[in-house]
Amino acid sequence: MPQNEYIERHTKLFGKRLDTEERARKKLAREGHKQSENAQNLRGLRAKLYAKERHSQKIQMRKKIKQHEERNIKGTADEKEPANPIPSYLLDRANPTNAKALSSQIKNKRAEKAARFSVPIPKVKGISEEELFKVVKTGKKIAKKGWKRVVTKPTFVGPDFTRRPVKYERFIRPMGLRYKKANVTHPTLNVTVQLPILGVKKNPNNPLYTQLGVLTKGTIIEVNVSDLGIVTASGKIAWGRYAQVTNNPENDGCLNAVLLV
């Protein structure tokens, strides 16, 4: 399990407390009292730094409030020299424009964020550790220990991978279930190409599965797209791109994915 992700794993396994939202609301309500207490009691350099930080926060807050107030105010467009002469009875009319800078900016940010994290398969069925791992008992016949696990799903390991000594190896990834290439489909071009896998970015089921390189439906993998000739904004040929696994590799015997463009 990666470092510092034990809280997320516990939440996934056992859920949250029933009063989580209430506790979060109360903590947010206490923020103002904490800030007031710090402002009154801090001394010296800490007080100066804190005052500077609060000053910048208040400026940003005032700017945002002002933008909210000006959101639906009607203004006049900048007067420019018309290309064609306008009749005298039309000169009095102004061109009203709606200043919705803040709302449009927020909408654009939300759209960009949604596009960045949008994937072909947003939800997948969870896989339990009992289904993924098979217990292997090792040791002498009298006192066998069951601390080793065999991964029963397809996995990816890098080209420089070497197994740990048998005595210390906890997770065993069988050679027959290791994949090196994936059938990747380009959604715009509607072309399917077999590309080598560079790594496993994220397995939605468990951070431990990501660390082990387990390939299940919905997993985000990185593939080598240099053969496709995809060019970046700076004009260089793209090396790696992310793709999402769309099938169950253990059932089909192959790895199908859709490129995230």
N, C-alpha and C positions, 0 to 999 in steps of 0.2 A: 504493500500500500504506500503511495507517495506520501511524503512528509506533509504535515499540517492539513490533511484532508480527513482526519478521523471524525471530526464533528459532522461533516456532510454525510459520511458513511453511516454514522449512528442514526442520523435523521432519516436516511433512506430505509434503514433496516427497521427501526422502531417508531418512526414518526416523531411529531413534536408534542410538547405539553399542551394540555387543553386550554391553558390560559396564556399561551404564547403571545397572541395579538394584544391581550390586555396588558401584559407586562411591557411589551414594546411601546404601547401607547403611553403608559405611565412614565417610562424612561424618557420618552420624547418630551413629555410635559415637564419633567424635572430639569431639562436642559437649560431653560432660562434661569432657574434658581442657581444652578451650578455656575453659569457664566457670570451672574451678578456677584456671587460669592468670590469668584476668582478676581473679578475686577476690583473688589473692595480690599481683598486681603493680600494680593501679590505685591511684592516690593522689589525695587531695584531693576536690574536688567530684564528679569522675567516679566515685570509689570509693563516695561516699555514694549517688549516683543508682543505681549498679549494685546496691549492697546493698539499696536500697529495692525495686528491681524484682525481685530474686531472692526477697526476703521475701514479696512479694505472690504470686509464682509458687508458692512452697512452701505458702502458705496454701491456695491454690486446689487444689493437688495433694493436700494432706491432707484437704480437704473431700471431694474426689472419691473418695479411697480409703475414707473413712469411709462415704460413701454406698454404695459397692460392697459393703462389709462388711455394711451394714444392709439390703441389697437383699432378701434372702429371710428376714429375721428375722420371726417371727410375733409380733404384738403384740395387745393388746386394744383394741377400739373404745372411743371415749369414752363413758363412762356417762351416759346421759340418762334422764330420767323416762319410763317407759313409758306409752303412752296407755291401755293396758288392764292390769289387774292380772295379775301373773305368779304362778303357783303356787309354793309354797315349794320343791318339789323341783327347779324350774328356776332358782332364784336362784344356785346354785353355778356354773352354766355361763357361760363368757365367750364372746363372739363373736370368734373369731380373724380377723385381717385380715393380709394379706401386704403388707408395706411394700416395694413395688417402684417407688419414686418415680423412681430414676435410669433404670432400664431403660425404663419407660414414657415418660419424658421424651425419651430418645434415640430411641425408636421414633417418637414424635410428630414430632420434628425431621426424621427421615429421611423420614417420610411427607409432611410439608410440602414438603421439598426436592424429592422425587420428583414431587409434584403440580405444583410451580412450573415444573419443567423438562420435564414430560411433554408430548409433542406427538403429533399423529396419525400422522406419518411420522417415526419416530426415526432411520432409516437411509436414505440416498439414494446413488445411484450417482454417483461422482465425475466431474467434467467437466474434461478437460485444457485447457490454454491453447491447444494446437494446434486443438482442436475449437471453442473459443469465439472465438478471434481469427483474422482473415484478414489476411495481410500485404499492405500496400499500398505499392508502390514509388513514390517521388516524386523530383522533381529533373530534371536535364537527361538527355537520351537516353544520353549517354556514361557518366555516373557516377550511376546511380539508386541511391537509398538506401532500404532497407526497414525504417525504424524506426516507421512508422505502422501502426496496427492498427484494423480494422473489427470491431465487436462483432456476431457473427452470431446472438445470442440476444436475446429481448425484454428491454427495460430500462425503468426508471422514472427520469425526471428531474423535478425540482421545477418549479413554475409560473414561478419567477423565473430559470430556467436560461438562460444565454446562452453560446453556443459561444465558445471561445477563437479567436484569429486562426489562420487556416489554417496559417501558418508554424510555430506552436507547439503545435498540437493533435496529441496522440499517439494518443488513443483516440477513434474516431469512432463515435457511436451513431446509427444511421439513424433518420430520422423515422418510417418505416413500421413500425418495431419498438418504438416507445415506447407504453407503456400508462399510462392515467390512472385507470382504474376496474377493479374486481375483483368477481366474483360470489362473495359471501361467504355461507357457510351457517352458521347458528346451530345448534350440535349439540344443544342442549336443546329449542329451539322447533321444530326441523326446518323452518326458513324460510330461503329464499335471497333475498338482497337485493343489488342492485348498488350498491357503495359506492366513493367516491373514495379513492385511495391517498394517504397522507400521506408515506410514506417506506419505505425498505428497512432493516430492523433488522439482519438477519444472513443472509448466504448461507453455508450449511455447507461449500461447496466451497473457498472461498478468501477471505481478507480483501479482496483486490483486487476481487473480484466484488461484495462488499458496498459498497465505495467507489464503484464504477461504477454500482451500482443494477441489477445483472443479476438477472432474474427466472427462476429455474429451479425444478424440483420440490424441495420441502422448504424453500424460502426463507421466512424470517419477515418479514412486512410489517406496517406499521402502517396501519390504515384508519380513516376517519372514521365513527363509529357514533352520531353525534348524532341521526340520523333514527330510529334504533331505539328511542330513549328509555331506554337503559340508565342506571341511577342508581347512583352510588357510595355508599359507607357513610355519607358525610356528607350525603347527600341531593341532591348536585349531579348534573347530567346529564353522563355520561361523554363525552369528546370523542374520544379515540383509544384503540383497542384493537389488540392484536396478532392476526394470523391467519397460518396456514401455507398456502403454495401446494401444492395436491394434484395438479395435472396438469402436463403439458408444454405450456406456452403456445405454443411455436413450432410444435407439431403441431396443436393444436386451434384456434388463432386467438383464444382468449379466456383469461382468467385466472380460475381457480376456486380458492377458498381456504376453509379452515375456521377459524372464530373460536375463539381460545384463551380459554376462560372458566374 
